Amino acid sequence: MPTAVISDIHGNATALRAVLADIRSRGIERIINLGDSIGYGPDPLECVDLVMEHCEWALMGNHDFAVLYEPTNFNAPAEASAYWTRAQFDAEPDEAKRARRYDFLGRLRVRVVEQVGGHALLAVHGSPRRPINEYIFPDDAMDAPDKLEAIFERVERLCIVGHTHVPGVFTDEPDFYPPDELGEARTYKFEPGEKAIINVGSVGQPRDGDPRASYVVLHDDRVEFRRVEYDVEEPRRKIHAITELNDWLGDRLVEGK
């Protein structure tokens, strides 16, 4: 059964609704979420509600952690967005809804291991060795091979991550393959004996120069990268209308950076 893997929604309900519609159009019934459902964007409550409704499970991202506990090592716009997001949770007048959303945040898992095609699949937000906070950058394949080697030591076969908002596949060669280098089908087939870490990209704030929402479809033997167009101007306008959110958080959506 194929599984849709989403990540880094970042409070962008417009993008999330478009991705959910694309997933439904493909007849995919199972969705999992690698974290950062909130933070940066203008629709945190709607995003949490949609994730609770549609995702089988979700992980804890660093922005989820920041809203539930405290933002650490955040730049000023990110920190301000975390406090504003928490205020939206607290301002919910329906006590049951407020409790349910906080309960959702409190129950987010840090790591999940499943079986895919007879192989172990590790799911984390950041990296296998620091699941919430560590970034695995595309340049690490060239500039930090020792870092990747240490990370791959914690991967039995396959791993799925988000966090950088840049989709692609890391292999233990080491190498990195962006979706555009995977052929017209934008699909990576798992090779026998090879370890792979798949970054699924970001639904709500892509940073690879493509403003379209990103997610993947995971099969037993391959992963397929998907991009979905949505009305980027809608969340941008919403962010600009909220004093506590930096306009830059909306403007960067247009360029996918």
C-alpha positions in Angstrom: 0.0 0.0 0.0 1.5 3.4 -1.0 2.0 6.0 1.7 2.0 9.7 1.3 4.7 11.3 3.4 4.4 15.0 4.2 6.5 17.3 6.3 7.1 21.0 7.3 3.6 22.3 6.7 4.5 25.3 8.9 1.0 26.7 9.4 0.3 27.0 5.7 -3.2 25.6 5.4 -3.6 26.7 1.8 -0.6 24.5 0.7 -1.8 21.6 3.0 -5.3 21.5 1.5 -3.8 21.4 -2.0 -1.5 18.5 -1.1 -4.3 16.6 0.6 -6.4 17.0 -2.5 -3.6 15.7 -4.7 -3.1 12.7 -2.4 -6.9 12.0 -2.6 -6.9 12.3 -6.4 -4.2 9.5 -6.5 -6.3 7.2 -4.4 -3.7 7.1 -1.5 -5.4 6.4 1.8 -2.4 6.5 4.2 -0.6 9.7 5.2 2.2 10.2 7.7 3.7 13.5 8.8 7.4 14.1 9.7 6.8 17.2 11.8 6.8 21.0 11.9 3.1 21.2 11.3 3.2 24.7 12.8 5.5 27.7 13.0 6.1 30.6 10.5 2.6 30.3 8.9 -0.7 32.1 9.5 -3.0 29.0 10.0 -1.6 26.9 12.8 -4.9 25.8 14.3 -6.4 24.7 10.9 -3.2 22.8 10.1 -3.1 20.9 13.4 -6.8 20.0 12.9 -6.2 18.8 9.4 -3.2 16.7 10.4 -5.2 15.1 13.3 -7.9 14.3 10.8 -5.9 12.9 7.9 -2.5 11.6 9.2 -2.1 8.2 10.7 0.7 9.6 12.9 3.0 12.7 13.1 6.4 13.4 14.5 7.8 16.2 16.6 9.6 18.9 14.7 11.7 21.7 16.2 8.9 24.3 15.6 6.3 22.0 17.2 8.7 21.7 20.2 9.2 25.4 20.3 5.5 26.1 20.6 4.9 23.4 23.2 8.0 24.2 25.2 10.4 27.1 24.2 12.1 28.2 21.0 15.9 27.7 21.2 18.5 28.8 18.7 15.8 30.4 16.6 16.3 33.6 14.6 14.1 36.6 15.6 11.3 36.0 13.0 11.1 32.3 13.9 11.0 33.0 17.6 8.3 35.6 17.2 6.3 33.2 15.1 6.6 30.5 17.8 5.2 32.8 20.5 2.4 34.1 18.2 1.5 30.5 17.3 1.3 29.6 21.0 -0.9 32.6 21.6 -3.3 31.2 18.9 -3.5 27.9 20.7 -4.2 29.7 24.0 -6.8 32.0 22.6 -9.1 29.1 21.5 -12.4 29.7 23.3 -13.5 26.1 23.1 -11.8 24.4 26.0 -12.1 20.9 24.4 -10.6 22.0 21.2 -7.7 23.8 23.0 -7.0 20.7 25.1 -7.2 18.4 22.1 -4.6 20.4 20.1 -2.2 20.6 23.0 -2.6 16.9 23.6 -1.7 16.4 20.0 1.5 18.4 20.4 2.3 16.6 23.6 1.9 13.1 22.1 4.1 13.8 19.0 6.7 11.1 18.6 10.4 11.7 18.0 11.1 8.7 15.9 9.1 5.8 14.3 10.4 2.6 12.7 8.3 0.7 10.2 8.7 -2.1 7.7 8.7 -1.1 4.0 9.3 -3.8 1.4 10.8 -6.1 4.0 13.3 -3.4 5.1 13.4 -1.2 8.2 12.3 2.4 7.6 13.3 5.0 10.2 11.3 8.2 10.3 12.6 11.3 12.0 12.2 15.1 11.5 15.8 16.1 11.4 18.4 13.3 11.4 18.8 9.8 12.8 21.3 11.0 15.4 19.5 14.2 16.4 15.9 13.6 15.4 14.5 17.0 16.1 17.2 19.5 15.4 20.0 18.3 13.1 20.0 19.4 9.5 21.2 17.1 6.7 22.1 19.5 3.8 22.6 18.5 0.2 26.1 20.0 0.3 27.0 17.6 3.1 27.5 14.9 0.5 30.5 16.8 -0.8 31.5 19.0 2.1 30.9 16.9 5.1 31.3 13.2 4.2 32.3 12.3 7.8 29.1 13.8 9.1 27.1 11.7 6.6 29.0 8.6 7.4 28.2 9.0 11.1 24.5 9.6 10.3 24.3 6.6 8.0 25.7 4.4 10.8 22.4 5.0 12.5 20.4 3.9 9.4 19.7 0.2 8.9 18.4 0.5 5.4 16.0 3.5 4.7 15.3 6.7 6.5 12.8 9.6 5.8 13.4 13.1 7.0 12.3 16.7 6.5 13.6 19.8 8.3 15.8 21.4 5.5 12.7 21.9 3.2 14.9 20.6 0.3 13.7 17.3 -1.3 16.0 14.6 -2.6 17.8 11.4 -1.8 21.1 10.9 0.1 22.9 7.6 -0.5 25.8 6.2 1.5 28.3 6.6 -1.3 27.9 9.5 -0.2 25.8 11.4 -2.7 22.7 13.5 -3.1 20.2 13.3 -5.9 17.6 16.1 -6.2 14.3 15.1 -7.7 15.1 16.8 -11.1 18.0 14.4 -11.5 15.8 11.3 -11.0 14.3 11.3 -14.5 11.0 12.4 -15.8 9.1 10.2 -13.3 11.1 11.9 -10.4 11.3 8.5 -8.8 14.2 6.8 -6.9 14.3 3.0 -6.9 15.9 1.4 -3.8 19.0 -0.5 -4.7 19.9 -3.8 -3.0 22.6 -3.3 -0.3 22.4 0.5 -0.5 21.3 2.8 2.3 19.2 5.8 1.5 17.9 8.9 3.4 15.0 10.5 1.7 14.2 14.2 2.4 10.5 14.6 1.5 10.7 18.4 1.2 8.2 20.9 2.6 4.5 21.3 2.1 4.3 24.8 3.4 7.7 26.5 2.9 9.9 24.9 0.2 13.5 26.2 0.0 14.8 24.6 -3.2 13.7 27.5 -5.5 10.4 25.9 -6.4 7.4 27.5 -4.6 5.2 24.5 -5.2 4.3 22.3 -2.2 6.4 19.1 -1.9 5.7 15.6 -0.7 6.5 12.0 -1.6 4.7 8.8 -2.2 6.5 5.9 -0.6 6.2 2.4 -2.2 7.9 -0.9 -1.2 10.6 -0.5 -3.8 10.8 3.2 -4.6 9.9 6.7 -3.7 8.1 9.2 -5.9 8.6 13.0 -5.5 5.5 15.2 -6.1 5.0 18.9 -6.5 1.7 20.6 -6.1 0.8 24.2 -7.2 -1.3 26.3 -4.8 -2.2 30.0 -4.3 1.0 31.2 -2.7 -0.4 34.7 -2.5 -3.1 33.7 0.0 -0.7 32.8 2.9 1.5 35.6 1.9 -1.4 38.1 2.4 -2.3 36.5 5.7 1.2 36.8 7.0 1.5 40.4 6.0 -1.8 41.1 7.9 -0.4 39.7 11.1 1.8 42.2 12.9 3.7 39.6 14.9 4.8 37.7 11.8 7.6 39.1 9.8 6.6 39.9 6.2 9.7 38.0 5.0 8.0 34.8 6.1 5.4 35.4 3.5 7.6 36.9 0.8 9.9 33.9 0.7 7.0 31.6 -0.2 6.8 33.3 -3.6 10.4 32.3 -4.5 10.5 29.0 -2.6 13.5 30.1 -0.5 
